Amino acid sequence: MTFDREVLTTPDDDDLVLDHSPGPPGSPRVLLLHGLEGSAHSWHTQALALLVLRMGWRATALNFRSCARDPAEIKRRLPNRRPRLYHSGDTGDLALVARTLAAREPQTPLYALGFSLGGNVLLKWLGEMGANSPVLAAATISVPYDLAASSRFLERRAGRAYAAHFMKRLKPKALDVIQRFPRETAHLDPAQVRAAKTFHEFDRFVTAPLHGFTSADDYYEQASSLGYLGAIGVPTLCIASEDDPFCPASAIAAARRSASDSVTFEVTSWGGHAGFIAGAWPWRPSYWAEEEVVAWLRRCAAVRGGGSSS
């Protein structure tokens, strides 16, 4: 999909990249939040944007800081101008984007979809906003509701392979920030960054000290969406799987118990981490979760009496 790219200046004088899909002027807009080390050009984000477009709506993908990639040169990063990256509990940029979009089109319904890390950010922000959210309805796929539990879970079996994969992307970014901002990152040790093998080690050596947390555990406690689910005040769908290698089933159960009445859970026994593929695989697959979250927004819009049902 071809997006129209926009760069917002953040309050701390950094670049925040948005990618807007085409669509009928005045039609509802869906804000998309990608997962760890994703972007507007990740498969899941593209799939959701296409489904939104087919519904006659528009999509805007928020690229978390350091994640925006040039579509013509996918390996190129747009380095941020501040000594920081992004993390699972950083809701400030989402709040800025939501306020900006709502102010531009005050009569246009605004919705949101979040995947994995982006889903955690979305749920935490919705809890912070309560009934004052400019987003009228939302949905998430495969959220790690309890970051501490997810960190421990990822140190087991297949989780180690996922961690190794992401370390190849996360560690060079951290080392780049250390190199470009030596004074501001003097408290970070490049040798410890290079040696990190697990998410807990990376969060201990990078995420927590870089973003003002006292420890990895402090970061997990403050950034997890689990503690904010009870304050969500808009219709929200959470799709999860009991075999998600990023999130133990016990954390999903805890999230269900703590959520407000505005939150609906659909929990399957299969699906892994955002792998909810049905149909005649591999010939005619159906991506159930992506289709379900978009259908959820359409149903919420119908209840409100706004939006297209095409």
N, C-alpha and C positions, 0 to 999 in steps of 0.2 A: 504494500500500500504506500502511496505517496502522501507525505504529510507536509503541511505548512509549518515551518519551524519559527519559533519565537523565543527570544531570550529576555527573561525578566531580571532586573537587578534586585537583589535581596537587601533587607535592611542592614546587613553586615557587609554590603558592597561585594557580593559575589554574583556569579551567573547561575541562573536557574533556567534550564532549557525545557520548553514545552513543545510538543508536536501535535498539531491540530489536523484532524481528518476533515475531508469535505463533507458537505451535508446541506440540507435545506435551511436557509436563513430562518432563525427563530425557532427551529426544532429543538427538542430537549438535548442537553449535552451530558455526556457521561465522562467523568474523570477517571482515568485508568492509572493504577499504581502497580508497577512491575515488582518482580522478586529480586532476590539477592543477585547482584551483578548483571541484572537485566537492563533493558532499555525500551524505548518505543519500538525498536526493531526486533525485539525478542519474539519468538514464535507465539507465546501466549498473548502478548500485548497486541500483536498483529491480528490474531484470531478474534480477540474480543472487539477490536476496532472494526473489523469487517462485519461481525454480527450486529454491532450497533448501527453501522451504515446501512445494512440490509433492512433494518427496522425503520429506516427513515429518520434516524437521529444522528447526532454528531458526537465525536469522541475527541478528548484531549488527553494525551499521555504526558504525565509528569515524569521526567527523567531525574532521578535522584542525583545529587551532586557527585560529579566525577563519572557518572554512568552514561551521559549522552555520547552517542557515537555518530559520526558522519555516515549517512546511508551510502554514500559513494565510496567510502573507505572504512569499512566496519571496524578495523583494528585501531583506528585513530581515536584517542580520547580528547575531550575538551577539558583541560585541567582547570580546576577551580582556582580562584585567586585568594582563597583564605586557607589557613593551615588546619584543614579539617576534611573529613570525608562525609559519610552518611551512616545512619544506623537505624536499628529496628524501632526505636522509640522517638525518633526525631519528627515531631508533628508540626514544627514551625513553618517549614516550606509548604507543606500541604495546606496549612491555614492561610498562608499568603496567596496561594493559587486559587483556593476556593473563594476567598474574599474578592480577588481580582476578577474572576469569571462572573461572580454574582453581581458585582458592581457594574460590569460592562453590559450585562443583559439581565436586568432585574426582573423582567417578566418571563425569562426562560427557565424552565425547570432544570435543576442540576442534580445529577445522580453520581454515584461512584462505585467502582469495582476495584478490589485489591487482591493481589495474588501473593501468597507466601509472606515474605518480609513486608511488601507493600500492603498486604491485608492486615498485618499487625499494626502498622502505622495508621491505617484507616480506622480500625476498631478503637485504638487508643484515642485518636482525635475525636471520633464520634462520642466516646465517653466523656472526654473533656468538654465537648460542646453541649451535651445533653439535648434538651429540647430546642436549643438555639442554633442548631446546625443549619447552614445554608443548603446542605445536601439533603434532599427530600427522602431518599431511600438509598440503600447500599447493599452490596453483597461481597463476600470474600471466598477464596478457594485456598485450602491447605495452609491455614495460618498456624504458626508455632506460638500458641497462646501463652505458654509458660517458657520463657527463654532459658531459664536455668535447667528445667527438665529437658528441653530440646538439646541443650548443649551436652548434658550427660548422655542422652540417648544417642547422639551422633558419634559418641566415642565407642559404640558397640557395632560389631558386625559390619553391615553394608554402609553404615554411617561414616565409617572411616574413609571409604572411597569418595563419598560426597565431600567430606572435609578436605581431602587431598586435592580434589578438583578445584574447589573454590580458593584454596590457599594459593594456587598458581596465579589467580587473578588479584586476590586481595593484598598479598604481600608486596608485589611490585608497586601498587598504588600507595601503600603506606610508606615504602622506602622513597618513593618519588616526593611525597609530601615532606619527609624528613630532609631530603636533599634540598628542596626549594625553600624550606622555612627552617633553617637550622636553629635560629634563636628561639622561635616559638615552640619548637619540638625538642629542645635540649633534654627534656625529661624522658624522652623515648630512646630506647637502645636498639640500634639497627641489628645488632647481633641477635638479640632476643626475637625481633621480628622475623629474621631469616630462619630461626630455629623453630618457630611456631608450627605445630602440626595439627592442632585441634582448634575448634572454634573458641573454646575457653581460653587457650593460650593466646590466640590472636586478640580476643577481647580484653584479656588481662594486660597485654603488652601494647595494644594499639587503641582499640575502641574506647575503653574506659579512660585512660589518661589523656587521649587526644580530645575527648569531648566533655571533660569535666567531671567524670564519675570517680569515686574513690577506689573502686575495684570492679572486677568483672561481675561479682555478685551484686554489687550496688547497681551496676548498669542493668543487669537482668531484672532486678526487682522494680526499678523505676520504669523500664522500657516495655515490660510485658503488657500485652493488652488484657491479660486475665483480670487485673484489678480494676479495669475500666468498663467491662462488659455490663455491669449492673447499672451504669448511668446512661447507657445509650437510649436515646429518646425517639429515634426514627426507625421505620421498618428496615430490618437488616437480616440478610440471609447468610449463614455460615455453612459452607460445604466442607466436610472433612472426611477422612478415611481412617479406619482403625489400624490399617497397615502402613500408615505414613512413616517413613524412616526419619523424618524431621521432627515428629511430634508423637510422643507415646499416647496410647489410648486413655491412660489415666488423666492426662492433661486436657484432653478433649472432654472427658466426663466432668472434670472440674470446671471447665469453661461453661458447659451447659448448666451446671448448678448455679453458677454465679451470674449468669446473664439476666438482663431485664426481660420483661414480657415483650419488648419490641423486637427481640432477637429470636430468629427461627433457625434451628440447626437441622441439617440433613447430613447424617453420618452413615457412610457405607462401610461394609466390611472389606472392600477392595478399593483400589484406586491409587495406592502409593502416594507420592507427592505430586499432585496435579496430573495424575495419569489416568483420569476417568474416561477411558476409551471403550466405547460399546460398538455395536454393529458388527459387520462381517470383516473383521481385521484379518489381513491388511488391505483387503480389496475395497471395502466401503466402510471405513471407520466413522463412528459418530462420537464427537467430543462432548460428552454429556454435561460435564460441569460448566463449561463455557456457555453452552446453549441454555442451561438451567439458570445461570445468574442473569443473563440478558432477559430471559423470559420472566424472571422475578421482577426486574425493573419495569417491564412492560405491564405486568399485573398491578404493580404498585401505582403506576401512572394511570391505569384505567380506574382504579379505586378513587384516585384524586380527581379524575375527569379531565386529565390533560395528557398530551403526547399522542403519538401515532401508534396504531395497532397493526400497521402493515407488516 
